[in-house]
């Protein structure tokens, strides 16, 4: 996005506002079945939506582009890649729930999501593929029944997205 467009659409935020930011995980508002289906691949329980771009075509730099490579791993894969223990042992969904941590659900009732592509509907989740192969690649992270759900929505300013220190 062009700098002038960004500054117009996203005015500076007072750092004191950021201090109040709550970092969260996204999880569904339904009861999980006995399978670890939450993930970034399709078929999981994580709710994902795609919206039309709300900005004008002229807001975007047409001559600039970039790519970002992101590798998301679980603790077993992290160790295989780096030959080191993960920075901190991640909670399993069972431990997370046992300690009373809330699960989060974000929704926006002011926007209509666009329909997904037919080809994307054919993709399988990691769990679906592992079941077909008779594997169990995430034995330490079985799903749990979710009892405490926090819905996230800034009702006063639904368009506002804050950045934080993570």
DSSP file (Angstrom, degrees, kcal/mol; ACC not computed):
  #  RESIDUE AA STRUCTURE BP1 BP2  ACC     N-H-->O    O-->H-N    N-H-->O    O-->H-N    TCO  KAPPA ALPHA  PHI   PSI    X-CA   Y-CA   Z-CA
    1    1 A X              0   0    0      0, 0.0    59,-0.2     0, 0.0    58,-0.1   0.000 360.0 360.0 360.0 143.1    0.0    0.0    0.0
    2    2 A X     >  -     0   0    0     57,-2.7     4,-2.7     1,-0.1     5,-0.2  -0.364 360.0-121.2 -65.6 146.6    1.2    3.5   -0.7
    3    3 A X  H  > S+     0   0    0      1,-0.2     4,-2.6     2,-0.2     5,-0.2   0.901 111.9  50.9 -58.1 -44.0    2.5    5.4    2.3
    4    4 A X  H  > S+     0   0    0      1,-0.2     4,-1.5     2,-0.2    -1,-0.2   0.896 112.2  46.7 -64.3 -38.9   -0.1    8.3    1.8
    5    5 A X  H  > S+     0   0    0     54,-0.2     4,-2.5     2,-0.2     5,-0.3   0.910 111.7  51.5 -67.6 -41.7   -3.0    5.8    1.5
    6    6 A X  H  X S+     0   0    0     -4,-2.7     4,-3.0     1,-0.2    -2,-0.2   0.937 110.3  47.9 -61.0 -47.0   -1.8    3.9    4.6
    7    7 A X  H  < S+     0   0    0     -4,-2.6    -1,-0.2     1,-0.2    -2,-0.2   0.829 112.7  50.1 -65.1 -31.1   -1.5    7.0    6.7
    8    8 A X  H  < S+     0   0    0     -4,-1.5     3,-0.3    -5,-0.2    -1,-0.2   0.918 119.4  35.4 -70.8 -44.2   -5.0    8.1    5.6
    9    9 A X  H  < S+     0   0    0     -4,-2.5     2,-0.4     1,-0.2    -2,-0.2   0.780 126.4  37.1 -81.4 -28.3   -6.6    4.7    6.4
   10   10 A X  S  < S-     0   0    0     -4,-3.0    -1,-0.2    -5,-0.3     3,-0.1  -0.712  75.9-164.6-130.0  81.2   -4.6    3.9    9.5
   11   11 A X        -     0   0    0     -2,-0.4    -3,-0.1    -3,-0.3    -4,-0.0  -0.214  41.8 -78.4 -62.5 157.0   -3.8    6.9   11.7
   12   12 A X        -     0   0    0     -5,-0.1     2,-0.4     1,-0.1    -1,-0.1  -0.210  46.0-135.9 -57.5 145.6   -1.1    6.6   14.3
   13   13 A X        -     0   0    0     -3,-0.1     2,-0.2     2,-0.0    -1,-0.1  -0.884  19.4-112.7-107.6 134.2   -2.1    4.7   17.4
   14   14 A X    >>  -     0   0    0     -2,-0.4     3,-1.6     1,-0.2     4,-1.0  -0.458  23.6-131.5 -62.3 130.0   -1.2    6.0   20.9
   15   15 A X  H 3> S+     0   0    0      1,-0.3     4,-1.2     2,-0.2    -1,-0.2   0.760 105.4  65.4 -59.1 -25.0    1.3    3.5   22.4
   16   16 A X  H 3> S+     0   0    0      1,-0.2     4,-0.5     2,-0.2    -1,-0.3   0.839  97.2  55.7 -66.6 -30.4   -0.8    3.4   25.6
   17   17 A X  H X4 S+     0   0    0     -3,-1.6     3,-1.0     1,-0.2    -1,-0.2   0.875 102.8  55.5 -66.0 -36.4   -3.6    1.9   23.6
   18   18 A X  H >< S+     0   0    0     -4,-1.0     3,-2.0     1,-0.2    -1,-0.2   0.835  94.7  67.0 -66.4 -32.1   -1.3   -0.9   22.5
   19   19 A X  H 3< S+     0   0    0     -4,-1.2    -1,-0.2     1,-0.3    -2,-0.2   0.789  99.0  53.1 -58.6 -26.8   -0.5   -1.8   26.2
   20   20 A X  T << S+     0   0    0     -3,-1.0    -1,-0.3    -4,-0.5    -2,-0.2   0.474  81.9 121.9 -88.2  -1.9   -4.1   -2.9   26.6
   21   21 A X    <   -     0   0    0     -3,-2.0     2,-0.6    -4,-0.2   144,-0.1  -0.370  53.3-148.0 -64.7 135.1   -4.0   -5.2   23.6
   22   22 A X        -     0   0    0     -2,-0.1     2,-0.3   142,-0.0    -1,-0.1  -0.926   7.8-143.3-106.7 119.6   -4.8   -8.8   24.4
   23   23 A X        +     0   0    0     -2,-0.6     2,-0.3   142,-0.1   143,-0.0  -0.606  31.9 175.3 -78.3 138.7   -3.0  -11.4   22.4
   24   24 A X        -     0   0    0     -2,-0.3     2,-0.3    80,-0.0    79,-0.1  -0.917  32.5-121.2-143.7 166.6   -5.1  -14.3   21.6
   25   25 A X        -     0   0    0     -2,-0.3     2,-0.6    77,-0.2    79,-0.4  -0.779  29.8-127.5-100.7 152.2   -5.5  -17.6   19.8
   26   26 A X        +     0   0    0     -2,-0.3     2,-0.3    77,-0.1    79,-0.2  -0.900  40.7 152.9-103.5 128.4   -8.3  -18.2   17.3
   27   27 A X        -     0   0    0     77,-2.9    79,-0.1    -2,-0.6    19,-0.1  -0.964  42.1 -89.6-148.5 162.1  -10.4  -21.2   17.9
   28   28 A X        -     0   0    0     -2,-0.3     4,-0.1     1,-0.1    18,-0.1  -0.194  20.1-130.2 -76.3 165.3  -14.0  -22.2   17.0
   29   29 A X  S    S+     0   0    0      2,-0.1     2,-0.3   120,-0.1    -1,-0.1   0.045  81.5  86.0 -99.3  24.5  -17.1  -21.7   19.1
   30   30 A X  S    S-     0   0    0     15,-0.1     2,-0.4   115,-0.0   116,-0.2  -0.750  88.3 -92.6-119.5 169.0  -18.1  -25.4   18.7
   31   31 A X        -     0   0    0     -2,-0.3   114,-0.2   114,-0.1     2,-0.1  -0.682  43.9-125.9 -82.5 129.3  -17.3  -28.5   20.5
   32   32 A X        -     0   0    0    112,-0.9     2,-0.1    -2,-0.4     4,-0.1  -0.416  15.0-131.5 -72.7 147.6  -14.4  -30.4   19.0
   33   33 A X        -     0   0    0      2,-0.2     2,-2.2    -2,-0.1     4,-0.2  -0.332  46.4 -79.7 -82.5 178.6  -14.7  -34.0   18.0
   34   34 A X  S    S+     0   0    0     -2,-0.1     2,-0.3   108,-0.1    -1,-0.1  -0.316 104.4  85.4 -81.7  57.7  -12.0  -36.4   19.1
   35   35 A X  S    S-     0   0    0     -2,-2.2     2,-1.5   109,-0.1    -2,-0.2  -0.981  82.8-117.3-153.0 149.5   -9.5  -35.4   16.4
   36   36 A X        +     0   0    0     -2,-0.3    91,-0.1     1,-0.2    -2,-0.1  -0.638  54.8 145.7 -88.0  83.7   -7.0  -32.6   16.1
   37   37 A X        +     0   0    0     -2,-1.5     9,-0.3    -4,-0.2     2,-0.3   0.558  28.5 108.4-101.3  -8.9   -8.5  -30.7   13.2
   38   38 A X        +     0   0    0      6,-0.3     2,-0.3    -3,-0.2   -11,-0.0  -0.526  49.7 106.2 -71.8 131.3   -7.6  -27.1   14.0
   39   39 A X  S    S-     0   0    0     -2,-0.3     7,-0.2     2,-0.2     5,-0.1  -0.976  80.0 -84.0-179.5-173.1   -5.0  -25.9   11.7
   40   40 A X  S    S+     0   0    0     -2,-0.3     2,-0.1     2,-0.1     3,-0.1   0.575  97.4  84.5 -92.2 -10.9   -4.2  -23.7    8.7
   41   41 A X  S >  S-     0   0    0      1,-0.1     3,-0.9     2,-0.0    -2,-0.2  -0.480  92.2 -88.5 -86.7 163.7   -5.2  -26.3    6.1
   42   42 A X  T 3  S+     0   0    0     82,-0.3    -1,-0.1     1,-0.2     3,-0.1  -0.225 105.2  45.4 -68.1 161.2   -8.8  -26.7    5.0
   43   43 A X  T 3  S+     0   0    0      1,-0.3    -1,-0.2    81,-0.1    -3,-0.0   0.322  85.5 117.9  91.7  -8.7  -11.1  -29.0    6.8
   44   44 A X  S <  S-     0   0    0     -3,-0.9    -1,-0.3    -5,-0.1    -6,-0.3  -0.162  77.1-110.4 -82.7-178.7  -10.2  -27.9   10.2
   45   45 A X  S    S+     0   0    0     -3,-0.1     2,-0.3     2,-0.1    -7,-0.2   0.511  80.9 112.6 -92.2  -6.1  -12.4  -26.2   12.8
   46   46 A X        -     0   0    0     -9,-0.3     2,-0.5    -7,-0.2    -2,-0.1  -0.524  69.8-128.8 -68.9 130.2  -10.7  -22.8   12.5
   47   47 A X        +     0   0    0     -2,-0.3     2,-0.4    59,-0.0    59,-0.1  -0.694  32.9 177.7 -84.8 124.4  -13.1  -20.4   11.0
   48   48 A X        -     0   0    0     -2,-0.5     2,-0.3     2,-0.0    -2,-0.0  -0.980   6.7-178.5-130.1 141.2  -11.7  -18.5    8.1
   49   49 A X        -     0   0    0     -2,-0.4     2,-0.4    66,-0.0    66,-0.1  -0.972  15.5-147.6-136.3 152.1  -13.3  -15.9    5.8
   50   50 A X        -     0   0    0     64,-0.4    64,-3.0    -2,-0.3     2,-0.3  -0.979  17.7-165.3-120.7 132.8  -12.1  -13.9    2.8
   51   51 A X        -     0   0    0     -2,-0.4    62,-0.1    62,-0.2     3,-0.1  -0.841  28.7 -98.9-116.9 152.5  -13.5  -10.4    2.1
   52   52 A X        -     0   0    0     60,-0.5     2,-0.3    -2,-0.3    -1,-0.0  -0.377  53.8 -93.1 -60.8 147.2  -13.4   -8.2   -0.9
   53   53 A X        -     0   0    0      1,-0.2    -1,-0.1     2,-0.0     4,-0.1  -0.511  33.5-158.3 -65.5 121.2  -10.6   -5.6   -0.7
   54   54 A X        +     0   0    0     -2,-0.3     2,-0.2    -3,-0.1    -1,-0.2   0.542  64.1  87.0 -80.9  -4.8  -12.1   -2.5    0.8
   55   55 A X  S    S-     0   0    0      1,-0.1     2,-0.1     2,-0.0    -2,-0.0  -0.546  84.8-100.9 -97.3 160.8   -9.5   -0.1   -0.6
   56   56 A X    >   -     0   0    0     -2,-0.2     3,-1.5     1,-0.1     4,-0.4  -0.430  28.3-119.4 -74.3 151.2   -9.3    1.6   -3.9
   57   57 A X  G >  S+     0   0    0      1,-0.3     3,-1.3     2,-0.2    -1,-0.1   0.855 114.7  59.6 -57.5 -35.9   -7.1    0.1   -6.7
   58   58 A X  G 3  S+     0   0    0      1,-0.3    -1,-0.3     3,-0.0   -53,-0.1   0.649  89.5  72.1 -70.7 -14.8   -5.1    3.3   -6.7
   59   59 A X  G <  S+     0   0    0     -3,-1.5   -57,-2.7   -58,-0.1     2,-0.3   0.718  88.2  78.9 -70.2 -19.7   -4.2    2.9   -3.0
   60   60 A X  S <  S-     0   0    0     -3,-1.3     2,-0.5    -4,-0.4     0, 0.0  -0.687  85.4-118.4 -98.8 142.4   -1.8    0.0   -3.9
   61   61 A X        -     0   0    0     -2,-0.3    -2,-0.1     1,-0.2    -1,-0.0  -0.644  24.1-169.3 -70.5 121.8    1.7    0.2   -5.3
   62   62 A X  S    S+     0   0    0     -2,-0.5    -1,-0.2     1,-0.2    -4,-0.0   0.717  83.1  47.3 -86.2 -21.4    1.5   -1.5   -8.7
   63   63 A X  S    S+     0   0    0      2,-0.0     2,-0.4     0, 0.0    -1,-0.2   0.550 101.2  74.0 -98.1  -8.2    5.3   -1.6   -9.1
   64   64 A X        +     0   0    0      2,-0.0     2,-0.3     0, 0.0    -3,-0.0  -0.845  52.7 156.0-109.1 143.5    6.3   -2.9   -5.7
   65   65 A X        -     0   0    0     -2,-0.4     2,-0.3     2,-0.0    -3,-0.0  -0.981  11.8-177.7-154.5 161.6    5.9   -6.4   -4.5
   66   66 A X        -     0   0    0     -2,-0.3     2,-0.4     2,-0.0    -2,-0.0  -0.978  14.4-140.2-155.9 165.3    7.4   -8.7   -1.9
   67   67 A X        -     0   0    0     -2,-0.3     2,-0.4     2,-0.0    -2,-0.0  -0.960   6.7-160.1-130.3 150.5    7.1  -12.3   -0.6
   68   68 A X        -     0   0    0     -2,-0.4     2,-0.6     2,-0.0    -2,-0.0  -0.994   8.7-150.7-131.3 125.4    7.3  -13.7    2.8
   69   69 A X        -     0   0    0     -2,-0.4     2,-0.5     2,-0.0    -2,-0.0  -0.863  17.4-174.3 -98.5 123.6    8.1  -17.3    3.6
   70   70 A X        -     0   0    0     -2,-0.6     2,-0.6     2,-0.0    -2,-0.0  -0.970   9.4-166.6-122.7 126.5    6.5  -18.5    6.7
   71   71 A X        -     0   0    0     -2,-0.5     2,-0.5     2,-0.0    -2,-0.0  -0.955   4.9-167.1-115.9 116.8    7.1  -22.0    8.2
   72   72 A X        +     0   0    0     -2,-0.6     2,-0.3     6,-0.0    -2,-0.0  -0.899  16.9 170.9-105.6 125.9    4.7  -23.1   10.9
   73   73 A X        -     0   0    0     -2,-0.5     2,-0.2     4,-0.0    -2,-0.0  -0.889  30.4-127.5-131.2 159.9    5.8  -26.1   12.9
   74   74 A X     >  -     0   0    0     -2,-0.3     4,-2.5     1,-0.0     5,-0.2  -0.450  48.0 -90.6 -91.8 179.6    4.8  -28.1   15.9
   75   75 A X  H  > S+     0   0    0      1,-0.2     4,-1.7     2,-0.2     5,-0.1   0.838 125.2  52.9 -64.4 -33.8    7.4  -28.9   18.6
   76   76 A X  H  > S+     0   0    0      2,-0.2     4,-1.6     1,-0.2    -1,-0.2   0.924 112.6  43.3 -68.0 -43.4    8.5  -32.2   17.0
   77   77 A X  H  > S+     0   0    0      2,-0.2     4,-2.5     1,-0.2     5,-0.2   0.884 108.7  59.1 -69.6 -38.4    9.1  -30.6   13.6
   78   78 A X  H  X S+     0   0    0     -4,-2.5     4,-2.8     1,-0.2     6,-0.4   0.930 107.4  46.8 -53.7 -47.2   10.9  -27.6   15.2
   79   79 A X  H  X S+     0   0    0     -4,-1.7     4,-2.4     1,-0.2    -1,-0.2   0.892 111.1  51.4 -65.3 -39.4   13.4  -30.0   16.8
   80   80 A X  H  < S+     0   0    0     -4,-1.6    -1,-0.2     2,-0.2    -2,-0.2   0.875 115.7  42.2 -64.7 -36.9   13.9  -31.9   13.5
   81   81 A X  H  < S+     0   0    0     -4,-2.5    -2,-0.2     1,-0.1    -1,-0.2   0.924 130.6  22.5 -75.3 -46.1   14.6  -28.6   11.7
   82   82 A X  H  < S-     0   0    0     -4,-2.8    -3,-0.2     2,-0.2    -2,-0.2   0.621  89.5-132.3-100.3 -15.4   16.8  -26.8   14.2
   83   83 A X  S  < S+     0   0    0     -4,-2.4     2,-0.3    -5,-0.4    -4,-0.2   0.756  76.7 102.0  61.9  26.1   18.2  -29.7   16.3
   84   84 A X  S    S-     0   0    0     -6,-0.4    -1,-0.3    -5,-0.1    -2,-0.2  -0.920  81.8 -98.3-131.8 158.7   17.2  -27.7   19.3
   85   85 A X        -     0   0    0     -2,-0.3    -9,-0.1     1,-0.1     4,-0.0  -0.445  53.5 -91.9 -69.6 150.8   14.3  -27.8   21.8
   86   86 A X        -     0   0    0    -11,-0.1     3,-0.1     1,-0.1    -1,-0.1  -0.266  40.2-106.6 -59.0 154.2   11.5  -25.3   21.1
   87   87 A X  S    S+     0   0    0      1,-0.2     2,-0.3    -3,-0.1    -1,-0.1   0.882 102.6   0.1 -53.6 -42.6   11.9  -22.0   22.9
   88   88 A X  S    S-     0   0    0      0, 0.0     2,-0.3     0, 0.0    -1,-0.2  -0.990  89.3-100.7-142.3 143.7    9.2  -22.9   25.3
   89   89 A X        -     0   0    0     -2,-0.3     2,-0.1    -3,-0.1    -4,-0.0  -0.488  44.3-128.0 -64.7 124.0    7.1  -26.0   25.4
   90   90 A X        -     0   0    0     -2,-0.3     2,-0.2     1,-0.1    -1,-0.1  -0.419  21.1-109.5 -72.8 148.2    3.8  -25.2   23.8
   91   91 A X        -     0   0    0     -2,-0.1     2,-0.2     4,-0.1    -1,-0.1  -0.482  27.3-131.6 -68.8 143.3    0.6  -26.0   25.6
   92   92 A X     >  -     0   0    0     -2,-0.2     4,-2.6     1,-0.1     5,-0.2  -0.535  29.2-106.2 -82.8 165.3   -1.5  -28.8   24.2
   93   93 A X  H  > S+     0   0    0      1,-0.2     4,-2.0     2,-0.2     5,-0.2   0.861 122.7  54.0 -61.7 -33.5   -5.2  -28.1   23.8
   94   94 A X  H  > S+     0   0    0     48,-0.3     4,-2.5     2,-0.2    -1,-0.2   0.932 111.1  43.6 -66.3 -46.2   -5.9  -30.3   26.8
   95   95 A X  H  > S+     0   0    0      2,-0.2     4,-2.0     1,-0.2     6,-0.2   0.904 111.4  55.3 -65.1 -41.1   -3.4  -28.4   29.0
   96   96 A X  H  <>S+     0   0    0     -4,-2.6     5,-2.0     1,-0.2    -1,-0.2   0.919 113.7  40.6 -57.1 -46.7   -4.7  -25.1   27.7
   97   97 A X  H ><5S+     0   0    0     -4,-2.0     3,-1.9     1,-0.2    -1,-0.2   0.892 110.1  58.4 -70.3 -41.2   -8.3  -26.0   28.7
   98   98 A X  H 3<5S+     0   0    0     -4,-2.5    -2,-0.2     1,-0.3    -1,-0.2   0.850 104.6  51.9 -57.8 -36.5   -7.3  -27.6   32.0
   99   99 A X  T 3<5S-     0   0    0     -4,-2.0    -1,-0.3    -5,-0.1    -2,-0.2   0.334 118.8-110.9 -86.1   7.7   -5.7  -24.3   33.1
  100  100 A X  T < 5 +     0   0    0     -3,-1.9     2,-0.2     1,-0.2    -3,-0.2   0.703  58.9 161.6  75.9  19.5   -8.9  -22.4   32.3
  101  101 A X      < -     0   0    0     -5,-2.0    47,-0.2    -6,-0.2    -1,-0.2  -0.522  38.6-117.8 -73.9 140.8   -7.5  -20.5   29.4
  102  102 A X        -     0   0    0     -2,-0.2     2,-0.3    45,-0.1   -77,-0.2  -0.463  14.5-138.1 -79.7 150.0  -10.2  -19.0   27.1
  103  103 A X  E     -a  149   0A   0     45,-2.6    47,-3.0    -2,-0.1     2,-0.3  -0.796  25.2-136.6 -98.0 150.0  -10.7  -20.0   23.5
  104  104 A X  E     -a  150   0A   0    -79,-0.4   -77,-2.9    -2,-0.3     2,-0.4  -0.831  18.7-170.7-116.8 148.3  -11.5  -17.1   21.2
  105  105 A X  E     -a  151   0A   0     45,-2.4    47,-2.6    -2,-0.3     2,-0.4  -0.992   8.8-162.9-133.7 125.7  -13.9  -16.6   18.3
  106  106 A X  E     +a  152   0A   0     -2,-0.4     2,-0.3    45,-0.2    47,-0.1  -0.904  16.4 167.3-108.8 136.5  -13.8  -13.5   16.1
  107  107 A X        -     0   0    0     45,-1.1     2,-0.4    -2,-0.4    -2,-0.0  -0.973  24.2-159.0-142.9 158.8  -16.7  -12.5   13.9
  108  108 A X    >   -     0   0    0     -2,-0.3     3,-0.8     3,-0.1    45,-0.0  -0.877   5.7-177.6-140.5 106.3  -17.7   -9.6   11.9
  109  109 A X  T 3  S+     0   0    0     -2,-0.4    -1,-0.1     1,-0.2     3,-0.0   0.420  78.3  68.4 -85.4   3.3  -21.4   -9.3   11.1
  110  110 A X  T 3  S+     0   0    0     48,-0.1     2,-0.3     2,-0.0    -1,-0.2   0.584  94.7  61.3 -94.7 -11.4  -21.0   -6.1    9.0
  111  111 A X    <   -     0   0    0     -3,-0.8     2,-0.5   -60,-0.0    -3,-0.1  -0.874  69.4-142.0-118.6 148.3  -19.1   -7.8    6.2
  112  112 A X        -     0   0    0     -2,-0.3   -60,-0.5   -60,-0.0     2,-0.1  -0.931  23.1-133.9-105.5 128.4  -20.1  -10.6    3.8
  113  113 A X        -     0   0    0     -2,-0.5   -62,-0.2   -62,-0.1     2,-0.2  -0.458  20.4-116.6 -78.6 153.8  -17.4  -13.0    2.9
  114  114 A X        -     0   0    0    -64,-3.0   -64,-0.4    -2,-0.1     2,-0.1  -0.549  37.0 -94.2 -86.5 156.4  -16.8  -14.0   -0.7
  115  115 A X        -     0   0    0     -2,-0.2    -1,-0.1     1,-0.1     2,-0.1  -0.405  42.4-115.0 -69.3 144.7  -17.3  -17.6   -1.8
  116  116 A X        -     0   0    0      1,-0.1     2,-0.1    -2,-0.1    -1,-0.1  -0.355  35.9 -92.2 -76.0 159.9  -14.2  -19.8   -1.8
  117  117 A X     >  -     0   0    0      1,-0.1     4,-1.1    -2,-0.1     3,-0.4  -0.439  28.2-125.1 -72.0 145.6  -12.8  -21.2   -5.0
  118  118 A X  H  > S+     0   0    0      1,-0.2     4,-0.6     2,-0.2     3,-0.4   0.872 110.1  56.8 -59.2 -38.4  -14.0  -24.7   -6.0
  119  119 A X  H >4 S+     0   0    0      1,-0.2     3,-0.9     2,-0.2     4,-0.4   0.858 101.8  55.8 -64.0 -34.3  -10.4  -26.0   -6.2
  120  120 A X  H >4 S+     0   0    0     -3,-0.4     3,-1.2     1,-0.2    -1,-0.2   0.825  97.9  62.8 -67.9 -29.5   -9.8  -25.0   -2.6
  121  121 A X  H 3< S+     0   0    0     -4,-1.1    -1,-0.2    -3,-0.4    -2,-0.2   0.746  97.7  58.7 -65.0 -22.2  -12.8  -27.1   -1.5
  122  122 A X  T << S+     0   0    0     -3,-0.9    -1,-0.2    -4,-0.6    -2,-0.2   0.622  82.8 105.4 -83.3 -13.6  -11.0  -30.2   -2.8
  123  123 A X    <   -     0   0    0     -3,-1.2     2,-0.3    -4,-0.4    -3,-0.0  -0.346  62.8-139.5 -69.7 149.6   -8.0  -29.7   -0.5
  124  124 A X        -     0   0    0      1,-0.0   -82,-0.3   -81,-0.0   -81,-0.1  -0.804  13.0-117.9-109.8 150.8   -7.6  -32.0    2.5
  125  125 A X     >  -     0   0    0     -2,-0.3     4,-2.2   -84,-0.2     5,-0.2  -0.360  30.1-108.6 -77.5 165.0   -6.4  -31.1    6.0
  126  126 A X  H  > S+     0   0    0      1,-0.2     4,-2.6     2,-0.2     5,-0.2   0.901 121.4  52.3 -59.0 -42.1   -3.3  -32.6    7.5
  127  127 A X  H  > S+     0   0    0      1,-0.2     4,-2.4     2,-0.2    -1,-0.2   0.909 107.7  50.7 -63.9 -42.5   -5.5  -34.7    9.8
  128  128 A X  H  > S+     0   0    0      1,-0.2     4,-1.9     2,-0.2    -1,-0.2   0.921 113.1  46.1 -61.0 -43.1   -7.5  -36.1    6.9
  129  129 A X  H  X S+     0   0    0     -4,-2.2     4,-1.5     1,-0.2    -2,-0.2   0.896 111.6  50.8 -68.2 -39.3   -4.4  -37.1    5.1
  130  130 A X  H  <>S+     0   0    0     -4,-2.6     5,-3.2     1,-0.2     4,-0.5   0.892 109.4  51.3 -66.8 -37.1   -2.8  -38.7    8.1
  131  131 A X  H ><5S+     0   0    0     -4,-2.4     3,-1.0     1,-0.2    -1,-0.2   0.911 107.5  52.9 -63.8 -41.7   -6.0  -40.7    8.8
  132  132 A X  H 3<5S+     0   0    0     -4,-1.9    -1,-0.2     1,-0.3    -2,-0.2   0.841 113.6  43.9 -61.0 -33.2   -6.0  -42.0    5.2
  133  133 A X  T 3<5S-     0   0    0     -4,-1.5    -1,-0.3    -5,-0.1    -2,-0.2   0.445 114.8-115.7 -91.6  -1.0   -2.4  -43.1    5.7
  134  134 A X  T < 5S+     0   0    0     -3,-1.0    -3,-0.2    -4,-0.5     2,-0.2   0.789  70.3 136.8  72.9  27.0   -3.0  -44.6    9.1
  135  135 A X      < -     0   0    0     -5,-3.2    -1,-0.2    -6,-0.2     2,-0.2  -0.581  46.7-159.0-103.4 166.2   -0.7  -42.1   10.8
  136  136 A X    >   +     0   0    0     -2,-0.2     3,-0.6    -3,-0.1    -9,-0.1  -0.639  21.5 165.1-142.0  79.6   -0.9  -40.1   14.0
  137  137 A X  T 3  S+     0   0    0      1,-0.3     3,-0.1    -2,-0.2     2,-0.1   0.643  74.3  42.9 -78.3 -14.8    1.5  -37.2   13.5
  138  138 A X  T >   +     0   0    0      1,-0.1     3,-1.4   -62,-0.0    -1,-0.3  -0.442  63.1 148.8-125.9  60.2    0.2  -35.1   16.4
  139  139 A X  T <  S+     0   0    0     -3,-0.6     3,-0.4     1,-0.3    -1,-0.1   0.756  70.2  58.9 -67.1 -22.5   -0.4  -37.6   19.3
  140  140 A X  T 3  S+     0   0    0      1,-0.2    -1,-0.3    -3,-0.1     2,-0.1   0.486 100.8  57.0 -85.1  -1.2    0.3  -35.0   22.0
  141  141 A X    <   +     0   0    0     -3,-1.4    -1,-0.2   -49,-0.1     2,-0.1  -0.430  64.7 165.1-133.7  61.4   -2.4  -32.6   20.9
  142  142 A X        -     0   0    0     -3,-0.4   -48,-0.3     1,-0.1   -49,-0.2  -0.398  42.6-100.2 -72.1 154.3   -5.8  -34.2   20.9
  143  143 A X        -     0   0    0   -110,-0.2     2,-0.3   -50,-0.1    -1,-0.1  -0.272  37.0-155.0 -74.8 163.0   -8.8  -31.9   20.8
  144  144 A X        -     0   0    0   -109,-0.1  -112,-0.9   -51,-0.0     2,-0.5  -0.846  27.2 -93.7-133.5 165.7  -10.9  -31.0   23.8
  145  145 A X        -     0   0    0     -2,-0.3     2,-0.5  -114,-0.2  -114,-0.1  -0.751  43.2-138.8 -81.2 125.7  -14.4  -29.9   24.7
  146  146 A X        +     0   0    0     -2,-0.5     3,-0.1  -116,-0.2   -44,-0.1  -0.763  33.6 162.5 -93.3 125.8  -14.4  -26.1   24.8
  147  147 A X        +     0   0    0     -2,-0.5     2,-0.6     1,-0.2    -1,-0.2   0.689  62.1  56.3-113.0 -27.9  -16.3  -24.5   27.6
  148  148 A X        +     0   0    0    -47,-0.2   -45,-2.6     2,-0.0     2,-0.4  -0.923  63.6 173.5-114.1 111.3  -15.0  -20.9   27.8
  149  149 A X  E     -a  103   0A   0     -2,-0.6     2,-0.5   -47,-0.2   -45,-0.2  -0.965  15.1-162.1-121.2 131.1  -15.3  -18.9   24.6
  150  150 A X  E     -a  104   0A   0    -47,-3.0   -45,-2.4    -2,-0.4     2,-0.4  -0.956  12.7-145.9-112.3 121.0  -14.5  -15.2   24.3
  151  151 A X  E     -a  105   0A   0     -2,-0.5     2,-0.6   -47,-0.2   -45,-0.2  -0.736  13.4-148.6 -86.9 131.7  -15.9  -13.4   21.2
  152  152 A X  E     +a  106   0A   0    -47,-2.6   -45,-1.1    -2,-0.4     2,-0.3  -0.884  36.8 131.9-105.8 123.6  -13.6  -10.7   19.9
  153  153 A X        -     0   0    0     -2,-0.6     2,-1.4   -47,-0.1     3,-0.1  -0.805  49.7-135.9-167.1 127.9  -15.0   -7.7   18.2
  154  154 A X        -     0   0    0     -2,-0.3     3,-0.4     6,-0.2     6,-0.2  -0.703  26.5-177.7 -84.5  91.1  -14.3   -4.0   18.7
  155  155 A X  S    S+     0   0    0     -2,-1.4     3,-0.4     1,-0.2    -1,-0.2   0.803  78.4  54.2 -65.1 -29.4  -18.0   -2.9   18.6
  156  156 A X  S    S+     0   0    0      1,-0.3    -1,-0.2    -3,-0.1     2,-0.2   0.857 131.1  11.2 -72.2 -34.2  -17.0    0.8   19.0
  157  157 A X    >   +     0   0    0     -3,-0.4     3,-1.8     3,-0.1    -1,-0.3  -0.618  69.3 175.8-144.4  78.1  -14.7    0.7   16.0
  158  158 A X  T 3  S+     0   0    0     -3,-0.4    -4,-0.2     1,-0.3    -3,-0.1   0.666  79.2  57.7 -64.8 -17.0  -15.2   -2.6   14.0
  159  159 A X  T 3  S+     0   0    0     -5,-0.1     2,-0.3     2,-0.0    -1,-0.3   0.617  83.4 106.3 -85.5 -12.4  -12.7   -1.6   11.3
  160  160 A X    <   -     0   0    0     -3,-1.8     2,-0.5    -6,-0.2    -6,-0.2  -0.510  43.9-177.9 -79.7 129.5   -9.8   -1.1   13.7
  161  161 A X        -     0   0    0     -2,-0.3     2,-0.3     2,-0.0    -2,-0.0  -0.995  14.5-152.5-122.3 125.8   -7.0   -3.6   13.8
  162  162 A X        -     0   0    0     -2,-0.5     2,-0.3  -145,-0.0    -2,-0.0  -0.689   4.3-140.7-101.5 152.3   -4.3   -3.0   16.3
  163  163 A X        +     0   0    0     -2,-0.3     2,-0.3  -142,-0.0  -142,-0.1  -0.795  26.3 178.7-104.2 153.3   -0.7   -4.1   16.1
  164  164 A X        -     0   0    0     -2,-0.3     2,-0.6  -145,-0.0  -145,-0.1  -0.846  35.8 -89.0-143.6 178.6    1.1   -5.3   19.2
  165  165 A X              0   0    0     -2,-0.3  -142,-0.1  -147,-0.2    -2,-0.0  -0.860 360.0 360.0 -95.4 121.6    4.4   -6.6   20.6
  166  166 A X              0   0    0     -2,-0.6    -1,-0.1  -143,-0.0  -143,-0.0   0.364 360.0 360.0-122.1 360.0    4.5  -10.4   20.4
